[in-house]
Amino acid sequence: MYDFDVIVIGAGPGGYPAAIRAAQLGKRVAIIEKEAFGGTCLNWGCIPTKTLIASAERYHHAAHSEAYGVTVKGAAFDYARMAARKAEIVTRLSGGIQSLLKANGVEAVQGTARFEGPNRISVLLPDGGTRWLSAASIIIAAGSDSAMPGFLPKDKRVMDSRAFLDLTALPKRLLILGGGVIGCEFACMAAALGAQVTVVEMLEDIVMVLDRDVRRVLRKRLEALGVTLLTGAPLTDITVTGGQVSGVYKDQTVTGDVLLVAVGRRPNTAALDLGRAGVKVDARGTIPVDAQGRTNVASIFAVGDLVTGSVQLAHAATQQGVTAAEAAAGHPAKVEAVCPACIFTAPEIGLVGLTEAQAQQLGRPVKTAVFPFAALGKAMAAGETDGFVKWVCDPLTGQVLGAQAVGGHATELIAEAALAVRNQLTVDEVGRTIHCHPTLSEAWLEAAHVFHGACIHLPPPRR
């Protein structure tokens, strides 16, 4: 009756895992990708930014290693080589995804998809031709694009993160519009390489999804790197003249060689012509779905950045994609409610579950337990004493409701906390679990003991 059992639109971190999972379950699967396999995450997001961040960290450590008893003479960086290495890694990983799809029997179609009905797709091919495909189920994983507000001047010096990643020379003066996750990650990378960085954020502080104490650690490190943080007011009167970008923050003029716009993302739903399939979207262009990722049309699912209420994280999209594939195959799957997040700033940040601020907004009482890395032997040995880990718990039962970590390797450390939140563990259970010594993960055990005032490696609280 149909050409395929499942068609997936988009081969990003939501789409290609969905296609592979559906194929593993014995379904005939096709996947449609209009640009590069791996989507934004692999080609213009997670992987390239973290590759450049890794290079910047290597240089920064080499240039500031005297405290370790290591002196490096003439430390220098080659940004063009950094960019080339980034491109090599992206190419390798994108090719790996195509190989995985082929190995699982998924038919890959290059082109731009458009709905012709709830079970029918037309694909505009690169040669200008059209291919028609049909399937019992369709999974939309079309991703999102950077938001570029209309008031910005149209000039090559005003760019989104994708365009910035195409640069082969680092601007000496970088002006960033937006102090969220993307803006702060780029600010850390560029500042570590010696660029003069200014971040303008109209909200009262940077990365407002974080608790105040976590933001305080990040702000302090950014300022130590030389980043100028201007918060609480918008950047106005933006112009490009004389080879530089300028704007007005409150009553002062700020300038840069380029303006990196990092004010959020918007879903790629318009080109899909969802109305022809009867799929409903909200005012923001995102798609309401149920716990399996199913839209209001029973045969159509949506995952990733397109989904109403979803966090814009690659690993969230992957889990949603796998769930949708299993649901399309008739399995009783549902999207996981607990999803950790990681931020690759300096220092790194990880969070999962409720923050203190969210608990306050919900009117829910919580008790927190914090352990600083400055009191941890491994952190001292590694020279990574900034930051802390924090449990957010029910004050009566000790159940872990959330956690945050800010400091060295926080993006790795948050996995333990995610396991605790997802399985509704208590701090007692964490505290009774032996952690290896000396490690950074010991901080979670120590913080669990802080909850009961029984921490061995901190002085007792003052009464």
WOQUI-V946796 format. One record per backbone hydrogen bond with DSSP energy under -0.5 kcal/mol. NH is the residue of the N-H (numbers start at 1). CO is the residue of the C=O. If there is no record, write none. Layout:
nh:co
NH:CO
NH:CO
//
This chain:
nh:co
4:134
5:28
6:28
7:137
8:30
9:139
10:8
10:32
12:141
16:12
18:14
19:15
20:16
21:17
22:18
23:19
24:20
25:21
26:23
27:22
29:27
30:6
31:107
32:8
33:109
38:11
39:36
42:38
43:39
44:40
45:40
45:41
47:41
49:45
50:46
51:47
52:48
53:49
54:50
55:51
56:52
57:53
58:54
59:55
60:56
61:57
62:58
63:59
64:60
65:62
68:65
69:66
70:65
72:70
73:71
75:72
79:77
82:78
83:79
84:80
85:81
86:82
87:83
88:84
89:85
90:86
91:87
92:88
93:89
94:90
95:91
96:92
97:93
98:94
99:95
100:96
101:97
102:98
103:99
104:100
105:102
106:101
107:29
108:106
109:31
111:33
111:109
112:124
113:111
114:122
115:272
116:120
117:120
120:117
121:133
122:114
123:131
124:112
124:122
125:123
125:129
126:110
128:125
131:123
133:121
135:119
136:4
137:5
138:299
139:7
140:138
140:301
141:9
141:139
145:266
147:264
149:147
152:149
155:153
158:155
159:157
159:259
164:160
165:161
166:162
166:163
167:164
174:196
175:173
175:258
176:174
176:198
177:260
178:176
178:200
180:262
184:180
185:181
186:182
187:183
188:184
189:185
190:186
191:187
192:188
193:189
193:190
194:191
195:190
196:172
197:195
198:174
199:228
200:176
201:199
201:230
207:179
210:207
214:211
215:211
216:212
217:213
218:214
219:215
220:216
221:217
222:218
223:219
224:220
225:221
226:223
227:222
228:197
229:227
230:199
230:228
231:229
232:201
232:203
233:201
236:234
236:248
239:246
241:239
241:244
244:241
245:256
246:239
247:254
248:236
249:247
249:252
250:234
250:248
252:249
254:247
256:245
257:173
258:173
259:157
260:175
260:258
261:159
261:259
262:177
262:260
263:147
266:145
268:143
269:267
272:269
273:270
274:269
276:273
277:274
278:274
278:275
279:274
282:286
285:282
287:306
288:286
290:294
293:290
295:297
295:300
298:296
300:297
301:138
302:293
303:140
306:303
307:304
308:287
310:307
313:311
317:313
318:314
319:315
320:316
321:317
322:318
323:319
324:320
325:321
326:322
327:323
328:324
329:325
330:327
331:326
333:331
335:291
339:337
341:351
343:349
345:343
347:345
348:407
349:343
350:405
351:341
352:403
354:401
359:355
360:356
361:357
362:358
363:359
363:360
364:359
365:363
367:393
369:391
371:389
373:387
374:387
375:372
376:373
380:376
381:377
382:378
383:379
383:380
384:379
388:406
389:371
390:404
391:369
392:402
393:367
393:391
394:399
398:394
400:425
401:392
401:399
402:392
403:352
404:390
405:350
406:388
407:348
410:407
412:409
413:409
414:410
415:412
416:413
417:413
418:414
419:415
420:416
421:417
422:418
423:419
424:421
425:420
427:398
430:426
431:427
432:428
433:430
434:432
443:440
444:441
445:441
446:442
447:443
448:444
449:445
450:446
451:447
452:448
452:449
453:450
454:449
458:455
//
